Amino acid sequence: MDYLTNKTCPTVQSREYLFLDQSAGTLFVVHTIGWITASLFTLLSCMLTFWLICQHVKYYTKPNEQRLIIRLLMMVPIYTIFDLLSFFFLKQSIYFTTIRDAYQAASVLAFFNLLLVYLGQSESIRIIRLSRISSAPSPFPFCCFTFNPSKHRLFLPGLKLGVLQYVFVLYLTTFTALILQFLGIYCKESWSIYFPQIHLVSVQTISSLIANLCLNFFFQAVKEDLSKYQLLLKDICINWALFFVTYQEHALAVAVFAGIIEPTDYMTADSISTSTQSVLVSIEFFFISILQLNAFSATEYILISKDDKDEESHIPYTALEVLLDALNPIDTITDLVYVVGFIFVHMLLRRPEPVQPPHKIRRLSSVRSSTVSLPMRRTETESDLVPMISIIDLSDSKLSDR
Protein backbone atom coordinates (compact mmCIF):
# COMPACT_ATOMS: atom_id res chain seq x y z
CA MET A 1 0.00 0.00 0.00
CA ASP A 2 3.00 2.29 -0.31
CA TYR A 3 1.58 3.82 -3.48
CA LEU A 4 -1.38 5.11 -1.40
CA THR A 5 0.65 6.50 1.50
CA ASN A 6 3.87 7.61 -0.19
CA LYS A 7 4.49 11.25 0.72
CA THR A 8 7.13 11.75 -1.97
CA CYS A 9 6.33 12.41 -5.62
CA PRO A 10 8.15 9.65 -7.57
CA THR A 11 11.00 10.75 -9.77
CA VAL A 12 10.38 10.01 -13.43
CA GLN A 13 13.34 8.10 -14.84
CA SER A 14 12.06 7.80 -18.40
CA ARG A 15 13.56 10.05 -21.03
CA GLU A 16 11.22 12.30 -22.96
CA TYR A 17 10.21 10.72 -26.23
CA LEU A 18 10.46 13.26 -29.03
CA PHE A 19 8.47 13.26 -32.26
CA LEU A 20 10.16 11.08 -34.96
CA ASP A 21 12.90 10.03 -32.54
CA GLN A 22 14.12 6.91 -34.36
CA SER A 23 16.58 6.08 -31.58
CA ALA A 24 13.58 4.77 -29.60
CA GLY A 25 13.54 1.64 -31.78
CA THR A 26 10.30 -0.35 -31.48
CA LEU A 27 8.66 2.53 -29.62
CA PHE A 28 9.22 4.72 -32.68
CA VAL A 29 7.31 2.24 -34.88
CA VAL A 30 4.46 1.81 -32.38
CA HIS A 31 4.05 5.53 -31.80
CA THR A 32 4.25 6.36 -35.48
CA ILE A 33 1.42 3.90 -36.16
CA GLY A 34 -0.50 5.42 -33.24
CA TRP A 35 -0.01 8.97 -34.51
CA ILE A 36 -1.07 8.06 -38.04
CA THR A 37 -4.13 6.15 -36.79
CA ALA A 38 -5.24 8.90 -34.39
CA SER A 39 -4.67 11.65 -36.97
CA LEU A 40 -6.56 9.81 -39.71
CA PHE A 41 -9.61 8.99 -37.59
CA THR A 42 -9.62 12.51 -36.12
CA LEU A 43 -9.61 13.99 -39.63
CA LEU A 44 -12.47 11.74 -40.79
CA SER A 45 -14.51 12.45 -37.64
CA CYS A 46 -14.09 16.22 -38.06
CA MET A 47 -14.99 16.12 -41.76
CA LEU A 48 -18.24 14.24 -41.10
CA THR A 49 -19.16 16.43 -38.14
CA PHE A 50 -18.39 19.75 -39.85
CA TRP A 51 -20.50 18.69 -42.83
CA LEU A 52 -23.45 18.02 -40.52
CA ILE A 53 -22.88 21.29 -38.64
CA CYS A 54 -22.89 23.17 -41.97
CA GLN A 55 -26.29 21.65 -42.75
CA HIS A 56 -27.72 22.92 -39.47
CA VAL A 57 -26.11 26.34 -39.95
CA LYS A 58 -27.50 26.65 -43.47
CA TYR A 59 -31.02 25.61 -42.46
CA TYR A 60 -31.26 27.25 -39.04
CA THR A 61 -35.05 27.09 -38.78
CA LYS A 62 -35.51 25.98 -35.16
CA PRO A 63 -32.93 27.96 -33.18
CA ASN A 64 -34.02 26.62 -29.77
CA GLU A 65 -33.23 23.08 -30.88
CA GLN A 66 -30.45 23.54 -33.39
CA ARG A 67 -28.20 25.74 -31.26
CA LEU A 68 -28.05 22.87 -28.74
CA ILE A 69 -27.52 20.29 -31.49
CA ILE A 70 -24.61 22.30 -32.92
CA ARG A 71 -23.16 22.61 -29.42
CA LEU A 72 -23.32 18.82 -29.05
CA LEU A 73 -21.84 18.18 -32.49
CA MET A 74 -18.88 20.44 -31.73
CA MET A 75 -17.94 17.96 -29.02
CA VAL A 76 -16.46 15.64 -31.67
CA PRO A 77 -13.84 18.01 -33.17
CA ILE A 78 -13.00 19.62 -29.83
CA TYR A 79 -12.53 16.31 -28.02
CA THR A 80 -10.60 14.56 -30.78
CA ILE A 81 -8.35 17.51 -31.69
CA PHE A 82 -7.34 18.28 -28.12
CA ASP A 83 -6.82 14.58 -27.39
CA LEU A 84 -4.60 14.37 -30.46
CA LEU A 85 -2.61 17.39 -29.26
CA SER A 86 -2.14 15.72 -25.88
CA PHE A 87 -0.76 12.70 -27.78
CA PHE A 88 1.76 14.84 -29.67
CA PHE A 89 2.75 16.89 -26.61
CA LEU A 90 2.63 14.39 -23.76
CA LYS A 91 4.30 16.57 -21.13
CA GLN A 92 1.76 19.36 -21.74
CA SER A 93 -1.24 17.02 -22.02
CA ILE A 94 -2.92 18.31 -18.86
CA TYR A 95 -3.44 21.72 -20.45
CA PHE A 96 -5.19 20.23 -23.49
CA THR A 97 -7.35 17.89 -21.42
CA THR A 98 -8.45 20.85 -19.27
CA ILE A 99 -9.90 22.64 -22.30
CA ARG A 100 -11.44 19.39 -23.53
CA ASP A 101 -13.10 18.63 -20.19
CA ALA A 102 -14.44 22.18 -19.86
CA TYR A 103 -16.36 21.80 -23.13
CA GLN A 104 -17.45 18.29 -22.19
CA ALA A 105 -19.24 19.64 -19.11
CA ALA A 106 -21.14 22.19 -21.21
CA SER A 107 -22.15 19.43 -23.65
CA VAL A 108 -23.75 17.36 -20.88
CA LEU A 109 -25.96 20.31 -19.96
CA ALA A 110 -26.72 20.97 -23.64
CA PHE A 111 -28.11 17.44 -24.08
CA PHE A 112 -30.33 17.78 -21.03
CA ASN A 113 -31.62 21.15 -22.31
CA LEU A 114 -32.27 19.61 -25.73
CA LEU A 115 -34.50 17.00 -24.10
CA LEU A 116 -36.33 19.80 -22.29
CA VAL A 117 -36.91 21.67 -25.56
CA TYR A 118 -38.24 18.50 -27.19
CA LEU A 119 -40.61 18.06 -24.25
CA GLY A 120 -41.97 21.60 -24.52
CA GLN A 121 -41.02 25.18 -25.30
CA SER A 122 -42.09 26.45 -21.87
CA GLU A 123 -42.00 25.15 -18.31
CA SER A 124 -45.81 24.94 -18.15
CA ILE A 125 -46.02 22.71 -21.22
CA ARG A 126 -43.31 20.43 -19.81
CA ILE A 127 -45.09 20.11 -16.48
CA ILE A 128 -48.38 19.30 -18.21
CA ARG A 129 -46.79 16.63 -20.38
CA LEU A 130 -44.97 15.09 -17.42
CA SER A 131 -48.25 15.04 -15.47
CA ARG A 132 -49.56 12.54 -18.00
CA ILE A 133 -46.72 10.08 -17.33
CA SER A 134 -47.86 7.97 -14.38
CA SER A 135 -45.15 5.33 -14.53
CA ALA A 136 -41.69 4.99 -16.06
CA PRO A 137 -38.96 2.35 -15.67
CA SER A 138 -35.93 3.39 -13.66
CA PRO A 139 -32.50 3.30 -15.32
CA PHE A 140 -29.68 0.96 -14.41
CA PRO A 141 -28.88 0.02 -11.63
CA PHE A 142 -32.46 0.62 -10.42
CA CYS A 143 -34.05 -1.14 -13.40
CA CYS A 144 -36.18 -3.39 -11.16
CA PHE A 145 -38.18 -0.36 -9.98
CA THR A 146 -40.52 2.18 -11.55
CA PHE A 147 -41.14 5.81 -10.66
CA ASN A 148 -43.95 8.31 -11.20
CA PRO A 149 -42.70 11.64 -12.65
CA SER A 150 -46.15 13.25 -12.35
CA LYS A 151 -46.07 13.15 -8.53
CA HIS A 152 -42.74 14.88 -8.07
CA ARG A 153 -42.94 18.66 -8.33
CA LEU A 154 -39.17 18.96 -8.08
CA PHE A 155 -38.55 16.33 -10.74
CA LEU A 156 -37.30 18.69 -13.45
CA PRO A 157 -35.46 21.21 -11.23
CA GLY A 158 -33.90 18.38 -9.24
CA LEU A 159 -32.61 16.59 -12.34
CA LYS A 160 -31.30 19.83 -13.78
CA LEU A 161 -29.49 20.57 -10.54
CA GLY A 162 -28.00 17.07 -10.72
CA VAL A 163 -26.64 17.82 -14.19
CA LEU A 164 -25.47 21.33 -13.31
CA GLN A 165 -23.47 20.10 -10.33
CA TYR A 166 -21.36 18.09 -12.78
CA VAL A 167 -20.66 21.23 -14.81
CA PHE A 168 -19.58 23.07 -11.67
CA VAL A 169 -17.53 20.18 -10.26
CA LEU A 170 -15.77 19.46 -13.56
CA TYR A 171 -14.84 23.12 -14.07
CA LEU A 172 -13.62 23.38 -10.48
CA THR A 173 -11.55 20.18 -10.46
CA THR A 174 -9.99 20.58 -13.91
CA PHE A 175 -8.90 24.16 -13.35
CA THR A 176 -7.67 23.26 -9.87
CA ALA A 177 -5.55 20.50 -11.42
CA LEU A 178 -4.28 22.97 -14.02
CA ILE A 179 -3.18 25.47 -11.36
CA LEU A 180 -1.60 22.79 -9.17
CA GLN A 181 0.28 21.38 -12.17
CA PHE A 182 1.56 24.86 -13.02
CA LEU A 183 2.72 25.29 -9.42
CA GLY A 184 4.45 21.91 -9.53
CA ILE A 185 2.50 20.25 -6.71
CA TYR A 186 -0.04 18.17 -8.64
CA CYS A 187 2.28 15.16 -9.20
CA LYS A 188 0.44 13.38 -12.01
CA GLU A 189 2.71 10.33 -11.54
CA SER A 190 1.39 9.63 -8.03
CA TRP A 191 -1.93 8.27 -6.76
CA SER A 192 -0.99 8.73 -3.14
CA ILE A 193 -3.59 10.21 -0.79
CA TYR A 194 -1.06 12.93 0.00
CA PHE A 195 -1.29 14.31 -3.56
CA PRO A 196 -4.40 15.86 -5.13
CA GLN A 197 -4.85 13.67 -8.21
CA ILE A 198 -6.66 10.74 -6.55
CA HIS A 199 -9.04 13.11 -4.75
CA LEU A 200 -9.86 15.18 -7.83
CA VAL A 201 -10.46 12.12 -10.02
CA SER A 202 -12.66 10.53 -7.33
CA VAL A 203 -14.80 13.66 -7.06
CA GLN A 204 -15.10 13.86 -10.86
CA THR A 205 -16.15 10.21 -11.12
CA ILE A 206 -18.84 10.47 -8.43
CA SER A 207 -20.15 13.71 -9.93
CA SER A 208 -20.31 12.24 -13.44
CA LEU A 209 -22.19 9.18 -12.16
CA ILE A 210 -24.80 11.45 -10.55
CA ALA A 211 -25.19 13.51 -13.74
CA ASN A 212 -25.43 10.38 -15.88
CA LEU A 213 -28.09 8.96 -13.57
CA CYS A 214 -30.12 12.19 -13.75
CA LEU A 215 -29.95 12.18 -17.55
CA ASN A 216 -31.03 8.55 -17.67
CA PHE A 217 -33.97 9.12 -15.29
CA PHE A 218 -35.23 11.93 -17.51
CA PHE A 219 -34.60 9.87 -20.65
CA GLN A 220 -36.63 6.95 -19.27
CA ALA A 221 -39.50 9.27 -18.38
CA VAL A 222 -39.87 10.93 -21.80
CA LYS A 223 -38.52 8.40 -24.31
CA GLU A 224 -41.97 7.10 -25.33
CA ASP A 225 -43.57 10.53 -25.69
CA LEU A 226 -40.59 11.80 -27.69
CA SER A 227 -39.99 8.67 -29.75
CA LYS A 228 -40.08 10.61 -33.03
CA TYR A 229 -36.85 12.40 -32.08
CA GLN A 230 -34.78 9.19 -32.15
CA LEU A 231 -33.83 9.63 -28.50
CA LEU A 232 -32.30 6.18 -28.19
CA LEU A 233 -29.74 6.88 -30.91
CA LYS A 234 -29.02 10.31 -29.43
CA ASP A 235 -28.64 8.77 -25.98
CA ILE A 236 -26.14 6.21 -27.30
CA CYS A 237 -24.05 8.96 -28.91
CA ILE A 238 -24.06 11.19 -25.83
CA ASN A 239 -23.42 8.46 -23.26
CA TRP A 240 -20.63 7.07 -25.39
CA ALA A 241 -19.00 10.44 -26.07
CA LEU A 242 -19.48 12.13 -22.71
CA PHE A 243 -19.47 9.36 -20.12
CA PHE A 244 -18.05 6.08 -21.44
CA VAL A 245 -14.93 7.82 -22.78
CA THR A 246 -14.41 9.46 -19.38
CA TYR A 247 -14.78 6.16 -17.53
CA GLN A 248 -12.38 4.61 -20.02
CA GLU A 249 -9.80 7.28 -19.19
CA HIS A 250 -10.26 6.63 -15.48
CA ALA A 251 -9.89 2.88 -16.09
CA LEU A 252 -6.53 3.48 -17.78
CA ALA A 253 -5.53 5.66 -14.83
CA VAL A 254 -6.38 2.76 -12.50
CA ALA A 255 -4.23 0.48 -14.68
CA VAL A 256 -1.33 2.87 -14.16
CA PHE A 257 -2.13 3.02 -10.47
CA ALA A 258 -2.18 -0.81 -10.18
CA GLY A 259 1.08 -1.22 -12.10
CA ILE A 260 -0.56 -2.95 -15.08
CA ILE A 261 0.82 -0.22 -17.36
CA GLU A 262 4.54 0.09 -16.68
CA PRO A 263 6.98 2.82 -17.75
CA THR A 264 9.65 2.31 -20.40
CA ASP A 265 13.04 3.91 -20.96
CA TYR A 266 11.43 6.63 -23.03
CA MET A 267 7.90 7.05 -21.58
CA THR A 268 6.28 7.18 -18.19
CA ALA A 269 3.30 4.96 -17.47
CA ASP A 270 1.07 8.04 -17.45
CA SER A 271 2.30 9.04 -20.93
CA ILE A 272 1.54 5.54 -22.21
CA SER A 273 -1.95 5.82 -20.73
CA THR A 274 -2.49 9.22 -22.38
CA SER A 275 -1.29 7.90 -25.76
CA THR A 276 -3.53 4.83 -25.55
CA GLN A 277 -6.54 6.96 -24.62
CA SER A 278 -5.91 9.32 -27.56
CA VAL A 279 -5.85 6.50 -30.10
CA LEU A 280 -8.97 4.87 -28.64
CA VAL A 281 -10.84 8.18 -28.53
CA SER A 282 -10.05 9.00 -32.16
CA ILE A 283 -11.40 5.63 -33.32
CA GLU A 284 -14.48 5.74 -31.08
CA PHE A 285 -15.42 9.28 -32.08
CA PHE A 286 -15.22 8.29 -35.74
CA PHE A 287 -18.04 5.81 -35.16
CA ILE A 288 -19.88 8.37 -33.02
CA SER A 289 -19.68 10.88 -35.88
CA ILE A 290 -21.27 8.29 -38.19
CA LEU A 291 -24.11 7.67 -35.73
CA GLN A 292 -24.66 11.41 -35.39
CA LEU A 293 -25.45 11.72 -39.09
CA ASN A 294 -28.71 9.94 -38.35
CA ALA A 295 -29.24 10.88 -34.69
CA PHE A 296 -28.89 14.64 -35.33
CA SER A 297 -29.95 14.73 -38.97
CA ALA A 298 -30.83 18.13 -40.47
CA THR A 299 -33.49 16.68 -42.80
CA GLU A 300 -36.42 17.98 -40.73
CA TYR A 301 -35.03 21.51 -40.68
CA ILE A 302 -34.28 21.46 -44.41
CA LEU A 303 -37.93 20.59 -45.12
CA ILE A 304 -39.14 23.43 -42.88
CA SER A 305 -36.82 25.84 -44.66
CA LYS A 306 -38.19 24.82 -48.05
CA ASP A 307 -41.78 25.28 -46.85
CA ASP A 308 -41.04 28.77 -45.54
CA LYS A 309 -38.65 30.06 -48.20
CA ASP A 310 -41.30 32.24 -49.87
CA GLU A 311 -42.19 34.12 -46.68
CA GLU A 312 -41.55 37.87 -46.96
CA SER A 313 -40.31 38.07 -43.38
CA HIS A 314 -37.56 35.54 -44.04
CA ILE A 315 -34.20 37.07 -43.11
CA PRO A 316 -31.58 34.30 -43.11
CA TYR A 317 -29.10 34.10 -40.30
CA THR A 318 -25.46 34.36 -41.22
CA ALA A 319 -23.09 31.54 -40.31
CA LEU A 320 -21.38 33.79 -37.78
CA GLU A 321 -24.69 34.64 -36.10
CA VAL A 322 -25.60 30.96 -35.85
CA LEU A 323 -22.24 29.94 -34.39
CA LEU A 324 -22.25 32.82 -31.90
CA ASP A 325 -25.74 31.79 -30.82
CA ALA A 326 -24.87 28.09 -30.55
CA LEU A 327 -21.60 28.54 -28.68
CA ASN A 328 -22.70 31.35 -26.37
CA PRO A 329 -22.00 30.23 -22.76
CA ILE A 330 -24.40 32.74 -21.17
CA ASP A 331 -27.33 30.31 -21.09
CA THR A 332 -25.27 27.90 -18.97
CA ILE A 333 -24.90 30.63 -16.35
CA THR A 334 -28.61 31.46 -16.70
CA ASP A 335 -29.53 27.81 -16.09
CA LEU A 336 -27.44 27.72 -12.94
CA VAL A 337 -29.02 30.92 -11.61
CA TYR A 338 -32.54 29.65 -12.38
CA VAL A 339 -32.14 26.26 -10.70
CA VAL A 340 -30.45 27.71 -7.62
CA GLY A 341 -33.18 30.36 -7.44
CA PHE A 342 -35.94 27.76 -7.80
CA ILE A 343 -34.57 25.49 -5.06
CA PHE A 344 -33.40 28.03 -2.51
CA VAL A 345 -35.59 31.09 -3.19
CA HIS A 346 -38.88 29.56 -4.31
CA MET A 347 -38.94 26.27 -2.41
CA LEU A 348 -37.15 27.21 0.81
CA LEU A 349 -37.97 30.91 1.18
CA ARG A 350 -41.45 30.56 -0.38
CA ARG A 351 -40.92 33.50 -2.71
CA PRO A 352 -42.24 33.76 -6.28
CA GLU A 353 -40.83 31.24 -8.73
CA PRO A 354 -38.01 32.71 -10.84
CA VAL A 355 -38.65 33.07 -14.56
CA GLN A 356 -36.08 32.14 -17.16
CA PRO A 357 -35.68 34.82 -19.86
CA PRO A 358 -36.61 33.66 -23.38
CA HIS A 359 -33.82 32.79 -25.73
CA LYS A 360 -33.05 35.46 -28.34
CA ILE A 361 -30.50 35.56 -31.13
CA ARG A 362 -28.27 38.60 -31.40
CA ARG A 363 -28.30 39.93 -34.94
CA LEU A 364 -25.07 41.46 -36.21
CA SER A 365 -26.66 43.94 -38.61
CA SER A 366 -28.83 46.93 -37.75
CA VAL A 367 -31.17 45.84 -40.51
CA ARG A 368 -31.69 42.51 -38.77
CA SER A 369 -33.60 43.42 -35.66
CA SER A 370 -33.21 41.11 -32.70
CA THR A 371 -36.98 40.67 -32.71
CA VAL A 372 -37.00 39.26 -36.24
CA SER A 373 -36.78 35.51 -36.43
CA LEU A 374 -36.94 32.91 -39.10
CA PRO A 375 -40.45 32.10 -40.28
CA MET A 376 -41.69 29.11 -38.38
CA ARG A 377 -45.10 27.61 -37.88
CA ARG A 378 -46.87 29.34 -35.06
CA THR A 379 -46.79 27.52 -31.75
CA GLU A 380 -49.06 28.05 -28.81
CA THR A 381 -47.64 30.21 -26.06
CA GLU A 382 -48.08 29.44 -22.42
CA SER A 383 -50.98 31.91 -22.15
CA ASP A 384 -52.71 30.27 -25.11
CA LEU A 385 -52.23 26.81 -23.72
CA VAL A 386 -53.61 27.07 -20.21
CA PRO A 387 -57.28 27.87 -21.08
CA MET A 388 -57.32 25.11 -23.68
CA ILE A 389 -55.73 22.24 -21.74
CA SER A 390 -58.87 20.16 -21.91
CA ILE A 391 -59.08 20.22 -25.71
CA ILE A 392 -55.41 20.23 -26.73
CA ASP A 393 -53.64 17.02 -27.61
CA LEU A 394 -50.27 17.29 -25.96
CA SER A 395 -48.82 14.21 -27.62
CA ASP A 396 -46.52 16.56 -29.54
CA SER A 397 -44.76 19.61 -28.16
CA LYS A 398 -45.15 21.38 -31.53
CA LEU A 399 -48.82 22.35 -31.63
CA SER A 400 -50.61 22.75 -34.93
CA ASP A 401 -51.62 26.05 -36.53
CA ARG A 402 -54.82 27.57 -35.49
N, C-alpha and C positions, 0 to 999 in steps of 0.2 A: 504493500500500500504506500510505498515511498512516493509514487507519482502523484498521490493525492495530498500528501503532507510535506512535500519538499518545498522548503522556503527559498530555494535558490533557482533562478531562471537558468535552465540548462544551456550550456555553451554549444552553439551550432558548429560542428566540425566540418560539415560538408562545404565544398567550394561552390561558389556561385556558378551556375551553368549559364553560359552566354549563348545568344542566338547564333546558330550555325557553327558552334564550337565542335569541330570534328575530332578533337582530342578526347572527347567523351566516349568515343567508341560506340558500343551498342546503344547507349543512351541517346547519342546523336540520331541514330536511325529511328528509334522509338519515338523520340520527341518530334522529329521531322514529320513522321507519319501522323502523329497527333495534331501538329499544327496544320498540316494540309487538310486533314479530316475536319477539324473544328472550323477552319476558315471556309471550306467549301459548303458545309451544312449551314453555317451562319449566313453566307451569301445567299444561298437558296431560300432560307427562311425569310430573310429581309426582303428579297425580291417578291415573294408571294404575298407577304404582309403589306408591303408598300403599294402593291397593285390593288389590294382590297381596300386599303385606306383611301387611295385615290378615287375609287368608286363611291365611297361614302362622302368624300369631300365634294365630288362633282354633283352628286344628287343628295344634297343636304336638305331633305324635306321634312324630317322629324328631329329637330335639334335636341329635344329633351332625351331622345333615345340615342341618336347617333353620336353625340358628343361623348357619351359614356362608352359606346362601342369603340370609337376611335381611341379613347384613352386605354381601353383594354387591349386593343390590337397593338398599340405602341409598346406593350410589354415585351413582345417578341424581339424587335430590334434592340431595345434598350438592354434587355437581359443578356441576349447572346453576344452583343458587341462588347459590353463591359466584362462579361465572363471571358471572352476571347482576349481582351486586353490584360486581364489578370493572368492569363496563361502565358502571354508574351513577356510580361513584366511581373514575375513571381514575387519579388521582394516588395513591390508596391501594390500587391493585389488587394490589400485591405482598403485602399482608397477607392478602387474601382467597385468593390463589392458594397461599399457604403452607399455609393450613388445608386447602384442596382437595387439594393434593399429598400432605399427610400422610395423609389418608384413602385416597387412591389407592394408596399403598404397602401399607397394610393390606389392601386389597381384592385385590391381586395374590396375597398370601400366602393369603388366604381361599379363592381359587379353587384354588390348588394343594392346600390341605388338604381341600377338598371332593372333589377327584379321589382323594385318598388314602382318604377315608372310603368313597367308592364302591367302591374296590378292596378294602377290608377294614377291619374294625373294630379290628384289632390288627396290629402290625408283623409277626408270624409269618404271619398269613393273607396279607398283602400280598407277603411274600417268596415264599411258596408259589405264589401266583398268577403272580407275575412269572417264577418258575422254569419255568413252562409256556410262556412266550413265547420261542421260539428265534430269531425274526427279526421285525424291524419296520422300516418305511421311515423314513429320516431326514427331518427337516423341511427346508424351504427355509433356506439355500441349499445344503444337503447332500443334496438329494432324489435324487441319483444313487447314493447309498450306502444300505446297510442296517446295522443294529446288532443285537446280541443282548443284551437286558436281563438274561437269566438268568445270564450269565457275569460280571456286574459286581456285586460285593458292595456297592460304594459307590454304586450307581446311585441309590437313593432318597435317602440322606443327601447325596450330591453335588448332586443336582438341587435339594434343599431349601435347601442352602447357597447355590446360585446364585440362588434366589429371595429368600432372606433378605438377601443382600448388597444387593439393590436397595432393600429396606425401609430398611436402615441408611444406605445412600448417599443416598437421597432425603430422609430425615429430616435427615441431616447437612448436605446442600447447601442445602435450602430454609430451614432455620433459620439457617444461616450467612448466606445472602442477606438474610434478614429483619433480622438484627443489623447487617450492613454497611449496609443501606439506612437503618436507624434512626440509625446513626452518620454517615451522609452520605458514605460512601466507596464505595458499590456502583456508582454511575454506570450506571443502566439504559440510558442513551442511547448508551453506548459499547461497542463490541466490540473494543477495543484489548487487546492482551496484557498491558498494564500495569494493567488493571482486572479485577476477579474474575468478571464475568458470563460471558465466553467460556469460562473454565476450568470454572466450575460447570456450565454447560449441557453442555459436552463430557463431563464425568464422568457427569452424569445420563444422557445419551444412550447412552454405552457400557454403563453399568450396566443400563439398561432393555433393551438389545439382548441382553445376557447372560441376564437374567431371562426375557425372551420366548422365547429359544432353549431354555432349560431347561423351561419350560412346554410348549413344542411337542414336545420330545423325549419327555416323559412322556405327552403326549396321543397321540402316534403309537404309543407302546408299548401303551396300554391301550384305545384307541378301539374295537377290535373286541370285546374282552371286556366292555366297559361300554356297548355300543351301545344298550341299553334306556334309558339315562339321557339320550339326545339330546345327546351330548357335542359334536357338530359345531355345533349351534345355540348351545349354551352358549359354545363356543370363539369363535364369531363375535361374540357379544355382548361377551365379555370382551376379546378382542383389539381390537375396535373402540373400546370405552369406555376401556380402560386403556392401550393402546399407540398405536393409530392417532391418537387425539386428541392425544396427547403429541407424536408426530412431526409432526403438523399444526401444532401450536404452534411447534415448533422450525423448521419450514419458513417460517412467517411471520416468525420472528425473523431467519432468513437473508435473507428478502426485504428486511427493514429494513436489515440489515447490508450488502446489495449495492446499496442505493439504489433498489430497485424500488418500495418504498413510501416516498413522500416526505412530509415534514411540510407542514402548511397554516398559515394565519395563526392558526388557533384550536387546532390539535392537533399534537402531535409525531407522528413516524412510529411510535414505540412505542405511543402511545395508539390510533392507527388500527389497528395490529396487534392490540392487546388487544380492541378493539371488534369487529373482524372475527371473531376467534376466538370471542368470546362468542356472536355470532349463529349461527355455524356449529355450535358445540357444542349450543346449544339445539335446533336442528333435528335434528342427528344423534342426540341422546339421546332425542328423541321417537320416532324409529324404533327405537332400541334398546329403549325401554320397551315398544313393541309386540311386538318379538321375545321379550322376557323373559316375556310372558304365556304363551307356549308353552314356552320353554326352561326356565323355573323354575316351571312350573305346580304348584299345590297339590292337584291332583285326587287324586294317589296318597295324600296324607296325609289328605285328607277321607275317602276310602274306609276307611282304617285306623281313623280315629276312629269311624266309624259301626259298624265291626265290633266295636270294643272298648268301646262306650259303656255296655254293661250290666255291665261289670266292677265289682265292689265296691271294688277298690283304686283306682279312677279318681279322682284328685284333680286337677282342671284347673289349669293354670298361669294366673296372671293375666297381663295384657298387660305390666305393668311387669316381672314376673319374666322374661318372654320377652325383652323388649328389653334388660334388664340382662345377660341371658345372652348374647344375640347381639352386643352392642356392647362386651362386656368385653374390654379389651386385654391382659389378663394372659396369655392363651394365646399371644399373639405373642411375649412375653418368654420364656415356657416353651419355645416352639419354638426360639428362638435359643439358649437354654441347652442344650437337648438336642442340637442339631446340632453346636455347638461342642464339647460334651462327647464326642460320638461320634467326631468327627474327631481331636481332640487328646488326649483322655484314653484312649479305647478303642483307636483305631487306632495312635497314636504311642507312648503310654505302656504299651500292652498291659494296661490295667486293665479291670475288668468293664464291660460295656456299660451306659450309663445307661438308666434306665427313665422313660418319660414318665408322669406321674400321670394317671389316668383323668379324663375330663371330668365334672364334677358341677354341677348347677344349684343355686344358693343360693335357698332358699325364704324368703319374707318373713314368714311366719306360723309361730308355734311349733307350730301344729297340723300344718303341712306339713313333715314331717321332710325333711332333705336327702337321706335315703336312699330316699324315696318317689319313684317316677317314674311316668310315664304307662304304662298297660298296653300293652305291645308284644309281639309274638310272640317267643318265646324264641329267642335266637341262641346258637350254640355259642361258648363261651369258648376262649381259647387252650389251656387245659389239656384241654378236651374234644376239641379238634381234632387235636392231635398224635398220639394213639394211633390215630386213625381216618383218617389221611391216605389210606391205600390204598383206602378204601371210600367216601370222601366226594367228591361231585361239586362241584368248586370253580368251576363255571361261573358261579355267582352268589354274591356276598359275603354275601347274606342266606340263611342255611341254614334248612332246613325244620324244623318241630317234630319233636321225637322223642316 
